Amino acid sequence: MTKEKKVEFVINTLNELYPTIPIPLDHKDPYTLLVAVLLSAQCTDVRVNKITPLLFEKADNPYDMVKLSVDEIKEIIKPCGLSPMKSKGIHGLSEILIEKHQGKVPQSFEALEALPAVGHKTASVVMSQAFGVPAFPVDTHIHRLMYRWNLSNGKNVSQTEKDAKRLFPKELWNDLHLQIIWYGREYSPARGWDLEKDIITKTIGRQTVINDYEKIKKS
């Protein structure tokens, strides 16, 4: 199967499985999305969605957030992990939004990535999900699947993002990155993976990955 055919197969399969695409992180506007994405680093979306209502009850905008101390924020978000760094980031970026952006989340990669604790992936999620700007945020699921599907070499997330953007049509990026995340969770997880259920990897997957899976299954 050619690479073009593989890409077509991925898109068609994902559209069949996920005709409507749920947004993983609960939020009501760009600011609450930005905070939720920041909290999701090394933390599950399920846990983030349990913590954000507690935080947003006290502060769901930068003006209220800066009224909380870093320690108060840290206490609320502790179950998400990395709370010292994340609490400073949330407080710091809220201050900058007020000082430089009239309390609004900026609509550019450059301005977002200049905020404390906001990296390229977080900026990409906000740009795509809050503002509809084409982006391809690469999380662990996308990184794993692009390698399993032999569409990227797995060297690093920047390379995976470049490959995804090169292979998939730009107008599909915002839907596709979410579809791949859901597919990774449901059909192609890192642990407890069942190749029989994983139709995409089974059909177009990297041969070495499939061989390794078969070896482990036999042992």
ChimeraX commands (.cxc) that place a marker at each C-alpha (Angstrom):
marker #1 position 0.00,0.00,0.00 radius 0.5
marker #1 position 1.41,3.43,-0.94 radius 0.5
marker #1 position 1.81,6.13,1.72 radius 0.5
marker #1 position -1.05,8.09,0.09 radius 0.5
marker #1 position -3.32,5.04,0.32 radius 0.5
marker #1 position -2.30,4.49,3.94 radius 0.5
marker #1 position -3.16,8.10,4.80 radius 0.5
marker #1 position -6.51,7.73,3.01 radius 0.5
marker #1 position -7.21,4.52,4.96 radius 0.5
marker #1 position -6.41,6.25,8.28 radius 0.5
marker #1 position -8.69,9.22,7.49 radius 0.5
marker #1 position -11.60,7.03,6.32 radius 0.5
marker #1 position -11.35,4.64,9.29 radius 0.5
marker #1 position -11.21,7.48,11.81 radius 0.5
marker #1 position -14.17,9.25,10.18 radius 0.5
marker #1 position -16.21,6.04,10.41 radius 0.5
marker #1 position -15.31,5.50,14.07 radius 0.5
marker #1 position -15.56,9.15,15.16 radius 0.5
marker #1 position -18.05,11.01,12.96 radius 0.5
marker #1 position -18.58,13.42,15.86 radius 0.5
marker #1 position -15.51,14.22,17.90 radius 0.5
marker #1 position -15.77,14.96,21.61 radius 0.5
marker #1 position -13.32,17.51,23.05 radius 0.5
marker #1 position -11.34,15.68,25.78 radius 0.5
marker #1 position -10.96,18.62,28.20 radius 0.5
marker #1 position -14.01,20.38,29.64 radius 0.5
marker #1 position -13.87,24.16,29.18 radius 0.5
marker #1 position -16.12,27.10,28.36 radius 0.5
marker #1 position -13.76,29.58,26.68 radius 0.5
marker #1 position -10.12,30.02,25.55 radius 0.5
marker #1 position -8.88,30.86,29.06 radius 0.5
marker #1 position -10.38,27.79,30.78 radius 0.5
marker #1 position -9.09,25.63,27.89 radius 0.5
marker #1 position -5.58,27.09,28.26 radius 0.5
marker #1 position -5.54,26.31,32.00 radius 0.5
marker #1 position -6.98,22.80,31.45 radius 0.5
marker #1 position -4.36,21.98,28.78 radius 0.5
marker #1 position -1.57,23.24,31.03 radius 0.5
marker #1 position -2.87,20.99,33.82 radius 0.5
marker #1 position -3.03,17.97,31.50 radius 0.5
marker #1 position 0.77,17.65,31.22 radius 0.5
marker #1 position 1.60,14.19,32.66 radius 0.5
marker #1 position -1.95,13.91,33.97 radius 0.5
marker #1 position -5.02,12.18,32.51 radius 0.5
marker #1 position -7.82,14.25,30.99 radius 0.5
marker #1 position -10.28,12.44,33.30 radius 0.5
marker #1 position -8.43,13.71,36.35 radius 0.5
marker #1 position -8.07,17.22,34.92 radius 0.5
marker #1 position -11.85,17.31,34.32 radius 0.5
marker #1 position -12.39,16.49,38.01 radius 0.5
marker #1 position -10.02,19.23,39.21 radius 0.5
marker #1 position -10.93,22.12,36.88 radius 0.5
marker #1 position -14.48,22.63,38.26 radius 0.5
marker #1 position -12.96,23.11,41.75 radius 0.5
marker #1 position -10.45,25.63,40.42 radius 0.5
marker #1 position -12.87,27.44,38.09 radius 0.5
marker #1 position -15.45,27.77,40.85 radius 0.5
marker #1 position -12.95,30.11,42.54 radius 0.5
marker #1 position -11.40,31.60,39.40 radius 0.5
marker #1 position -12.45,31.03,35.78 radius 0.5
marker #1 position -10.80,34.17,34.39 radius 0.5
marker #1 position -7.36,35.81,34.81 radius 0.5
marker #1 position -8.67,38.64,37.00 radius 0.5
marker #1 position -10.00,36.23,39.64 radius 0.5
marker #1 position -7.04,33.86,39.23 radius 0.5
marker #1 position -4.48,36.52,40.22 radius 0.5
marker #1 position -6.45,37.15,43.41 radius 0.5
marker #1 position -5.56,33.59,44.48 radius 0.5
marker #1 position -2.05,32.97,45.76 radius 0.5
marker #1 position 0.24,30.49,44.00 radius 0.5
marker #1 position -0.09,28.25,47.09 radius 0.5
marker #1 position -3.90,28.33,46.93 radius 0.5
marker #1 position -3.81,27.30,43.28 radius 0.5
marker #1 position -1.22,24.61,44.08 radius 0.5
marker #1 position -3.42,23.11,46.79 radius 0.5
marker #1 position -6.40,22.76,44.43 radius 0.5
marker #1 position -4.45,21.31,41.49 radius 0.5
marker #1 position -2.19,18.99,43.51 radius 0.5
marker #1 position -3.86,15.75,42.25 radius 0.5
marker #1 position -2.76,16.66,38.68 radius 0.5
marker #1 position 0.95,16.41,39.57 radius 0.5
marker #1 position 3.74,18.93,38.90 radius 0.5
marker #1 position 1.66,21.36,40.97 radius 0.5
marker #1 position 4.52,23.72,42.00 radius 0.5
marker #1 position 5.40,24.43,38.37 radius 0.5
marker #1 position 1.80,24.44,37.10 radius 0.5
marker #1 position 0.48,26.75,39.85 radius 0.5
marker #1 position 3.25,29.30,39.16 radius 0.5
marker #1 position 2.50,29.01,35.44 radius 0.5
marker #1 position -1.25,29.56,35.85 radius 0.5
marker #1 position -0.74,32.56,38.15 radius 0.5
marker #1 position 2.05,34.01,35.98 radius 0.5
marker #1 position 0.25,33.67,32.67 radius 0.5
marker #1 position -2.90,35.21,34.19 radius 0.5
marker #1 position -0.86,38.27,35.20 radius 0.5
marker #1 position 0.58,38.59,31.69 radius 0.5
marker #1 position -2.85,38.21,30.05 radius 0.5
marker #1 position -4.06,41.16,32.15 radius 0.5
marker #1 position -0.94,43.29,31.62 radius 0.5
marker #1 position -0.38,42.65,27.91 radius 0.5
marker #1 position -3.57,41.23,26.39 radius 0.5
marker #1 position -6.53,42.97,28.12 radius 0.5
marker #1 position -7.27,39.75,29.99 radius 0.5
marker #1 position -7.84,37.81,26.76 radius 0.5
marker #1 position -6.00,34.74,25.49 radius 0.5
marker #1 position -3.93,35.83,22.46 radius 0.5
marker #1 position -4.62,34.23,19.10 radius 0.5
marker #1 position -1.06,33.61,17.95 radius 0.5
marker #1 position 1.46,30.83,18.53 radius 0.5
marker #1 position 4.19,33.34,19.31 radius 0.5
marker #1 position 2.21,35.18,22.02 radius 0.5
marker #1 position 0.92,31.93,23.55 radius 0.5
marker #1 position 4.37,30.31,23.68 radius 0.5
marker #1 position 5.72,33.44,25.40 radius 0.5
marker #1 position 3.42,32.74,28.38 radius 0.5
marker #1 position 4.84,30.90,31.45 radius 0.5
marker #1 position 4.51,27.09,31.34 radius 0.5
marker #1 position 3.00,27.20,27.81 radius 0.5
marker #1 position 4.91,25.09,25.30 radius 0.5
marker #1 position 4.29,24.43,21.63 radius 0.5
marker #1 position 1.85,21.58,22.24 radius 0.5
marker #1 position -0.31,23.61,24.65 radius 0.5
marker #1 position -0.30,26.55,22.23 radius 0.5
marker #1 position -1.29,24.20,19.37 radius 0.5
marker #1 position -4.25,22.79,21.31 radius 0.5
marker #1 position -5.52,26.28,22.17 radius 0.5
marker #1 position -5.06,27.57,18.61 radius 0.5
marker #1 position -6.90,24.59,17.11 radius 0.5
marker #1 position -9.66,24.01,19.68 radius 0.5
marker #1 position -10.35,27.57,20.87 radius 0.5
marker #1 position -9.71,29.53,17.67 radius 0.5
marker #1 position -10.08,26.98,14.85 radius 0.5
marker #1 position -6.58,27.66,13.50 radius 0.5
marker #1 position -5.11,24.55,11.80 radius 0.5
marker #1 position -2.59,22.91,14.15 radius 0.5
marker #1 position -1.45,19.36,14.91 radius 0.5
marker #1 position -0.68,19.06,18.64 radius 0.5
marker #1 position 1.25,15.83,19.20 radius 0.5
marker #1 position 0.62,14.02,22.48 radius 0.5
marker #1 position 1.87,10.58,23.53 radius 0.5
marker #1 position -0.97,8.79,21.68 radius 0.5
marker #1 position -0.30,10.54,18.36 radius 0.5
marker #1 position 3.46,10.06,18.74 radius 0.5
marker #1 position 2.97,6.32,19.42 radius 0.5
marker #1 position 0.44,5.77,16.61 radius 0.5
marker #1 position 2.33,7.69,13.92 radius 0.5
marker #1 position 5.26,5.36,14.68 radius 0.5
marker #1 position 3.11,2.20,14.81 radius 0.5
marker #1 position 1.51,3.17,11.50 radius 0.5
marker #1 position 4.95,3.71,9.93 radius 0.5
marker #1 position 4.05,7.33,9.11 radius 0.5
marker #1 position 6.87,8.77,11.25 radius 0.5
marker #1 position 10.19,7.48,12.60 radius 0.5
marker #1 position 9.37,8.11,16.29 radius 0.5
marker #1 position 12.56,10.15,16.74 radius 0.5
marker #1 position 10.84,13.00,18.62 radius 0.5
marker #1 position 7.50,14.83,18.81 radius 0.5
marker #1 position 8.70,17.70,16.58 radius 0.5
marker #1 position 9.49,15.22,13.81 radius 0.5
marker #1 position 6.12,13.47,14.32 radius 0.5
marker #1 position 4.33,16.83,14.04 radius 0.5
marker #1 position 6.22,17.70,10.83 radius 0.5
marker #1 position 5.36,14.30,9.31 radius 0.5
marker #1 position 1.68,14.56,10.31 radius 0.5
marker #1 position 1.42,18.05,8.80 radius 0.5
marker #1 position 3.14,16.89,5.62 radius 0.5
marker #1 position 0.97,13.78,5.18 radius 0.5
marker #1 position -2.50,14.92,6.22 radius 0.5
marker #1 position -4.51,17.69,4.51 radius 0.5
marker #1 position -4.39,20.95,6.48 radius 0.5
marker #1 position -8.19,21.31,6.63 radius 0.5
marker #1 position -8.39,17.98,8.53 radius 0.5
marker #1 position -5.67,18.62,11.14 radius 0.5
marker #1 position -7.94,19.92,13.90 radius 0.5
marker #1 position -10.33,16.96,13.67 radius 0.5
marker #1 position -7.67,14.36,12.97 radius 0.5
marker #1 position -5.46,15.07,15.97 radius 0.5
marker #1 position -8.47,14.50,18.24 radius 0.5
marker #1 position -9.63,11.41,16.33 radius 0.5
marker #1 position -6.15,9.86,16.62 radius 0.5
marker #1 position -6.09,10.56,20.38 radius 0.5
marker #1 position -9.45,8.83,20.88 radius 0.5
marker #1 position -8.37,5.93,18.64 radius 0.5
marker #1 position -5.12,5.55,20.59 radius 0.5
marker #1 position -6.99,5.37,23.88 radius 0.5
marker #1 position -9.64,2.92,22.70 radius 0.5
marker #1 position -7.92,0.72,20.11 radius 0.5
marker #1 position -4.15,1.17,20.27 radius 0.5
marker #1 position -3.06,1.88,23.87 radius 0.5
marker #1 position 0.52,1.65,25.10 radius 0.5
marker #1 position -0.44,-1.03,27.64 radius 0.5
marker #1 position -2.91,-3.89,27.22 radius 0.5
marker #1 position -2.80,-3.52,23.44 radius 0.5
marker #1 position -4.82,-6.00,21.38 radius 0.5
marker #1 position -3.72,-5.93,17.74 radius 0.5
marker #1 position -6.88,-7.76,16.64 radius 0.5
marker #1 position -8.98,-4.74,17.69 radius 0.5
marker #1 position -6.50,-2.24,16.25 radius 0.5
marker #1 position -7.67,-2.32,12.62 radius 0.5
marker #1 position -5.40,0.52,11.47 radius 0.5
marker #1 position -2.12,-0.91,12.81 radius 0.5
marker #1 position -3.17,-4.39,11.69 radius 0.5
marker #1 position -3.73,-3.12,8.14 radius 0.5
marker #1 position -0.93,-0.59,7.61 radius 0.5
marker #1 position 1.34,-0.97,10.65 radius 0.5
marker #1 position 5.13,-1.01,10.79 radius 0.5
marker #1 position 6.19,-4.64,10.29 radius 0.5
marker #1 position 8.73,-4.62,13.15 radius 0.5
marker #1 position 6.02,-3.40,15.56 radius 0.5
marker #1 position 3.66,-6.18,14.46 radius 0.5
marker #1 position 6.47,-8.79,14.68 radius 0.5
marker #1 position 7.37,-7.63,18.22 radius 0.5
marker #1 position 3.72,-7.86,19.23 radius 0.5
marker #1 position 3.44,-11.42,17.88 radius 0.5
marker #1 position 6.66,-12.45,19.69 radius 0.5
marker #1 position 5.41,-11.13,23.04 radius 0.5
marker #1 position 2.04,-12.81,22.51 radius 0.5
marker #1 position 3.68,-16.17,21.88 radius 0.5
marker #1 position 6.08,-15.97,24.82 radius 0.5
marker link #1:1,2 radius 0.2
marker link #1:2,3 radius 0.2
marker link #1:3,4 radius 0.2
marker link #1:4,5 radius 0.2
marker link #1:5,6 radius 0.2
marker link #1:6,7 radius 0.2
marker link #1:7,8 radius 0.2
marker link #1:8,9 radius 0.2
marker link #1:9,10 radius 0.2
marker link #1:10,11 radius 0.2
marker link #1:11,12 radius 0.2
marker link #1:12,13 radius 0.2
marker link #1:13,14 radius 0.2
marker link #1:14,15 radius 0.2
marker link #1:15,16 radius 0.2
marker link #1:16,17 radius 0.2
marker link #1:17,18 radius 0.2
marker link #1:18,19 radius 0.2
marker link #1:19,20 radius 0.2
marker link #1:20,21 radius 0.2
marker link #1:21,22 radius 0.2
marker link #1:22,23 radius 0.2
marker link #1:23,24 radius 0.2
marker link #1:24,25 radius 0.2
marker link #1:25,26 radius 0.2
marker link #1:26,27 radius 0.2
marker link #1:27,28 radius 0.2
marker link #1:28,29 radius 0.2
marker link #1:29,30 radius 0.2
marker link #1:30,31 radius 0.2
marker link #1:31,32 radius 0.2
marker link #1:32,33 radius 0.2
marker link #1:33,34 radius 0.2
marker link #1:34,35 radius 0.2
marker link #1:35,36 radius 0.2
marker link #1:36,37 radius 0.2
marker link #1:37,38 radius 0.2
marker link #1:38,39 radius 0.2
marker link #1:39,40 radius 0.2
marker link #1:40,41 radius 0.2
marker link #1:41,42 radius 0.2
marker link #1:42,43 radius 0.2
marker link #1:43,44 radius 0.2
marker link #1:44,45 radius 0.2
marker link #1:45,46 radius 0.2
marker link #1:46,47 radius 0.2
marker link #1:47,48 radius 0.2
marker link #1:48,49 radius 0.2
marker link #1:49,50 radius 0.2
marker link #1:50,51 radius 0.2
marker link #1:51,52 radius 0.2
marker link #1:52,53 radius 0.2
marker link #1:53,54 radius 0.2
marker link #1:54,55 radius 0.2
marker link #1:55,56 radius 0.2
marker link #1:56,57 radius 0.2
marker link #1:57,58 radius 0.2
marker link #1:58,59 radius 0.2
marker link #1:59,60 radius 0.2
marker link #1:60,61 radius 0.2
marker link #1:61,62 radius 0.2
marker link #1:62,63 radius 0.2
marker link #1:63,64 radius 0.2
marker link #1:64,65 radius 0.2
marker link #1:65,66 radius 0.2
marker link #1:66,67 radius 0.2
marker link #1:67,68 radius 0.2
marker link #1:68,69 radius 0.2
marker link #1:69,70 radius 0.2
marker link #1:70,71 radius 0.2
marker link #1:71,72 radius 0.2
marker link #1:72,73 radius 0.2
marker link #1:73,74 radius 0.2
marker link #1:74,75 radius 0.2
marker link #1:75,76 radius 0.2
marker link #1:76,77 radius 0.2
marker link #1:77,78 radius 0.2
marker link #1:78,79 radius 0.2
marker link #1:79,80 radius 0.2
marker link #1:80,81 radius 0.2
marker link #1:81,82 radius 0.2
marker link #1:82,83 radius 0.2
marker link #1:83,84 radius 0.2
marker link #1:84,85 radius 0.2
marker link #1:85,86 radius 0.2
marker link #1:86,87 radius 0.2
marker link #1:87,88 radius 0.2
marker link #1:88,89 radius 0.2
marker link #1:89,90 radius 0.2
marker link #1:90,91 radius 0.2
marker link #1:91,92 radius 0.2
marker link #1:92,93 radius 0.2
marker link #1:93,94 radius 0.2
marker link #1:94,95 radius 0.2
marker link #1:95,96 radius 0.2
marker link #1:96,97 radius 0.2
marker link #1:97,98 radius 0.2
marker link #1:98,99 radius 0.2
marker link #1:99,100 radius 0.2
marker link #1:100,101 radius 0.2
marker link #1:101,102 radius 0.2
marker link #1:102,103 radius 0.2
marker link #1:103,104 radius 0.2
marker link #1:104,105 radius 0.2
marker link #1:105,106 radius 0.2
marker link #1:106,107 radius 0.2
marker link #1:107,108 radius 0.2
marker link #1:108,109 radius 0.2
marker link #1:109,110 radius 0.2
marker link #1:110,111 radius 0.2
marker link #1:111,112 radius 0.2
marker link #1:112,113 radius 0.2
marker link #1:113,114 radius 0.2
marker link #1:114,115 radius 0.2
marker link #1:115,116 radius 0.2
marker link #1:116,117 radius 0.2
marker link #1:117,118 radius 0.2
marker link #1:118,119 radius 0.2
marker link #1:119,120 radius 0.2
marker link #1:120,121 radius 0.2
marker link #1:121,122 radius 0.2
marker link #1:122,123 radius 0.2
marker link #1:123,124 radius 0.2
marker link #1:124,125 radius 0.2
marker link #1:125,126 radius 0.2
marker link #1:126,127 radius 0.2
marker link #1:127,128 radius 0.2
marker link #1:128,129 radius 0.2
marker link #1:129,130 radius 0.2
marker link #1:130,131 radius 0.2
marker link #1:131,132 radius 0.2
marker link #1:132,133 radius 0.2
marker link #1:133,134 radius 0.2
marker link #1:134,135 radius 0.2
marker link #1:135,136 radius 0.2
marker link #1:136,137 radius 0.2
marker link #1:137,138 radius 0.2
marker link #1:138,139 radius 0.2
marker link #1:139,140 radius 0.2
marker link #1:140,141 radius 0.2
marker link #1:141,142 radius 0.2
marker link #1:142,143 radius 0.2
marker link #1:143,144 radius 0.2
marker link #1:144,145 radius 0.2
marker link #1:145,146 radius 0.2
marker link #1:146,147 radius 0.2
marker link #1:147,148 radius 0.2
marker link #1:148,149 radius 0.2
marker link #1:149,150 radius 0.2
marker link #1:150,151 radius 0.2
marker link #1:151,152 radius 0.2
marker link #1:152,153 radius 0.2
marker link #1:153,154 radius 0.2
marker link #1:154,155 radius 0.2
marker link #1:155,156 radius 0.2
marker link #1:156,157 radius 0.2
marker link #1:157,158 radius 0.2
marker link #1:158,159 radius 0.2
marker link #1:159,160 radius 0.2
marker link #1:160,161 radius 0.2
marker link #1:161,162 radius 0.2
marker link #1:162,163 radius 0.2
marker link #1:163,164 radius 0.2
marker link #1:164,165 radius 0.2
marker link #1:165,166 radius 0.2
marker link #1:166,167 radius 0.2
marker link #1:167,168 radius 0.2
marker link #1:168,169 radius 0.2
marker link #1:169,170 radius 0.2
marker link #1:170,171 radius 0.2
marker link #1:171,172 radius 0.2
marker link #1:172,173 radius 0.2
marker link #1:173,174 radius 0.2
marker link #1:174,175 radius 0.2
marker link #1:175,176 radius 0.2
marker link #1:176,177 radius 0.2
marker link #1:177,178 radius 0.2
marker link #1:178,179 radius 0.2
marker link #1:179,180 radius 0.2
marker link #1:180,181 radius 0.2
marker link #1:181,182 radius 0.2
marker link #1:182,183 radius 0.2
marker link #1:183,184 radius 0.2
marker link #1:184,185 radius 0.2
marker link #1:185,186 radius 0.2
marker link #1:186,187 radius 0.2
marker link #1:187,188 radius 0.2
marker link #1:188,189 radius 0.2
marker link #1:189,190 radius 0.2
marker link #1:190,191 radius 0.2
marker link #1:191,192 radius 0.2
marker link #1:192,193 radius 0.2
marker link #1:193,194 radius 0.2
marker link #1:194,195 radius 0.2
marker link #1:195,196 radius 0.2
marker link #1:196,197 radius 0.2
marker link #1:197,198 radius 0.2
marker link #1:198,199 radius 0.2
marker link #1:199,200 radius 0.2
marker link #1:200,201 radius 0.2
marker link #1:201,202 radius 0.2
marker link #1:202,203 radius 0.2
marker link #1:203,204 radius 0.2
marker link #1:204,205 radius 0.2
marker link #1:205,206 radius 0.2
marker link #1:206,207 radius 0.2
marker link #1:207,208 radius 0.2
marker link #1:208,209 radius 0.2
marker link #1:209,210 radius 0.2
marker link #1:210,211 radius 0.2
marker link #1:211,212 radius 0.2
marker link #1:212,213 radius 0.2
marker link #1:213,214 radius 0.2
marker link #1:214,215 radius 0.2
marker link #1:215,216 radius 0.2
marker link #1:216,217 radius 0.2
marker link #1:217,218 radius 0.2
marker link #1:218,219 radius 0.2
view
